[in-house]
Amino acid sequence: MIKVICCIFFMLSATVMANQQQLETLRREVEALKNIRLQKADQLEQLESQRWKERYEQDRLTQDHQDEGRALEARYSKAASDLSRISDEVGQARNLAADLEEKSKISDSGLSNFNTQVKQAVDKIAGDLATDFPLGMEQRTLSLARAGTMLERDNSQIGEAMRSLFGDQYKRLQLTQNQSFETRESQINRRTDVSVYRLRLGTVFLAEQERAEPGQSQALLRTGVLQGQVFEWRADLAASLDEGIRKAILAARETGNSLWIPLDLLQTKAIKSTTASVQEQGWQAKLKEWFKAAALLCILYCLWQFSG
């Protein structure tokens, strides 16, 4: 009996031990499964977090793309508006350019016509120099020639040409308005380097008196022709004209205040017969010549001021 009990005890012990081992094995498997479950849960949580991150990033990218699309649409709309505006401005600029080109052509034509008119004026004045009062001719000729040269260039300098033209005309005007008395070297008949007194009143009276006594006088008088030599120096003067010149020059030398000037008022016709000295004639011829001289010559009282 005791043996049976011992056997049963040993069998039960073996069974218990086997069950304990099996239970331990199961426990270890359960722990392993728990660990696996926890790992799977962590992985699932990580995957879920990654999924939400990716979804958030996708939503953000979608929003960015939408914002960028709206910005591009706005830029396109502005570009289209700017293009339309620029097209209008280009059209206006082309129309303005066409108008300016037309005005430029008109201006060039007007400038060319003005240039032609100025050139004609310069040529006319230069052509009339030969019949003008023969003082300062060299300077006037150079000034007018310079003006004509400027107007003939491709890039004509109208302003400079007009300055030369107006400068010449201003000097010509001054010549008519001023008066002078000077000592200089001149030519009387064929004698050169003769020391003379020169008296000028504008452009209507110019006479010279030789300084050496008794001295000869001469006057710049009209020849009476319309072309060619319009003025000439005359030394074969009538006694009355010669005496008038001497008195005028003497008065200018001594008083300088006022004097009488022998003057041909008309200055339009030849006065050679009335200003030239003549041979002895009878009283009838002398009376006739006296009346002719009286008709062409008169004594003008001129106020003469000298500044010293």
Salt bridges, closest charged atoms under 4 A:
GLU24 OE1 - ARG27 NH1 2.37
GLU24 OE2 - ARG28 NH1 3.89
GLU48 OE2 - ARG51 NH2 2.49
GLU57 OE2 - ARG60 NH2 2.11
ASP64 OD2 - ARG60 NH1 2.92
ASP67 OD1 - ARG70 NH2 2.20
ASP82 OD2 - LYS78 NZ 2.93
ASP82 OD1 - ARG85 NH2 3.63
GLU89 OE2 - ARG85 NH1 2.98
GLU101 OE2 - LYS105 NZ 3.97
ASP123 OD2 - LYS119 NZ 2.88
ASP128 OD2 - LYS124 NZ 3.01
ASP132 OD2 - ARG140 NH1 2.77
ASP132 OD1 - ARG172 NH2 2.74
GLU152 OE2 - LYS119 NZ 3.58
GLU160 OE2 - ARG163 NH1 2.91
ASP168 OD1 - ARG140 NE 2.75
GLU182 OE2 - ARG184 NH1 3.97
GLU208 OE2 - ARG198 NH2 2.60
GLU210 OE1 - ARG191 NH2 3.07
GLU232 OE2 - ARG234 NH1 3.64
ASP236 OD1 - ARG234 NE 3.10
ASP242 OD2 - ARG246 NE 2.75
GLU243 OE2 - LYS247 NZ 3.12
GLU280 OE2 - LYS286 NZ 2.49
